[in-house]
């Protein structure tokens, strides 16, 4: 946001305040009239706030200065009425706590959002006494940046003067908030550019890569991972307008995620710094992730109600390995979707043999190999509506233990033994032979990754 343009909009908005008519709204006692008077007391308040703004004071500093200068409790809210800053002016009888659930407060905020100009109202306090409150929107042009509330004992100054002061100080707050927002936006864009160049491998040497990593908050030798988030990860046809909705969702997630984040095309890329030393145990982190430990993965899935497919790279220890980490995270999503894990979080190291199998150029060769090894089992399951292949997959994953397989499948151990014997009879495999076990394991993984194409 251009600060000079913002200031111009603020002056125009402030000049136009006097043109509003006195349209009454429920719960509001008075509004800014067409004319105002001056007093040395109120001008002094304005001068102090203006001086703080001219010295580069942020919204919190302006809140403190206004409260002390006017002797009121000053509260700054964001556009969603969440508390941003508050300062006590040291007077008694004012509202010293922020209670958005209070009926009179809610009514004032509702009127303020509609009227978009300075208002005065009487609010109830925690001690059930009445408190005088001035309120004004903090605006840059037509954009509401927040709301300013000033509560306390009446100063005895005419209503029109106090309302004019509220409007003027709100305009100064708008300049401070707009400048802060512009600074954050510039910082965010710079961080995105640095992150994009690091992920793309656009650095001169290892020292340049290290400088870029430090600009992103990584300390020297700090381990990290790259997380890629993708919205469109299922085989379902896209919804009308879904591309625009997905882009807006990723942009919103990027703004909410702490730390370095970047939207690249249809993906959100997040840098995940490790908490340990350079000797971080990758397998331990992976185990924590599988248990849903939020230390490793930001809760992006909880930020929206649309399933997200997340891919996470292996642990990297050198900044120049960021492009490889980015590729691994993307590959984890691609392979995860192909093996039926859309809408889940997939770690690259968990893919195991899939990483090798799914990179072979001619997939027909893989399919043919799987059919050569386990084709009779696939045919048998198709004709009998059984699941010998599923039993074999569990059996292999449980290190050929009938007892453990029975526990996972929730069947009797004799049932597992019978099914394994049936598989051996259909295929001529000897599952006590290491070579046959390897062939069966590879063929099973191929079938699982190509389930749709092998359905008969």
Protein Blocks (a to p, Z undefined) as FASTA:
>chain_A
ZZklmmmmmmmmmmmmmmpccdddehiabdcdfbdcddfklmmmmmmmmmmmmnopafkl
mmmmmmmmnopacddddfkopafbdcdehiahiafbdcfkbmklmmmmmmmmmnopacdd
ddddfkopacddddddddehjacfbdcddedddehiafklmmmmmmmmmmmmmmmmmmmm
mmmmmmmmmmmmmmmmmmnopafblmlmmmmmmmnopaehiacddddddfblcfbdcdeh
klmmmmmmmmmmmmmpgcjdddehjaccdddddfbdfkbcfklmmmmmmnopaklmcckk
lmpccdcddddddddfbfklmmmmmmmmmmmmmmmmmnopghiacdfklnmmmmmmmmpf
blmlmmmmmmmmmmmmmmmmmmnopafklmmmmmmmnoopaklmmmmnopafklmmmmmm
mmmmmnopafkbfklmmmmmmmmmmmmmmmmmmpZZ
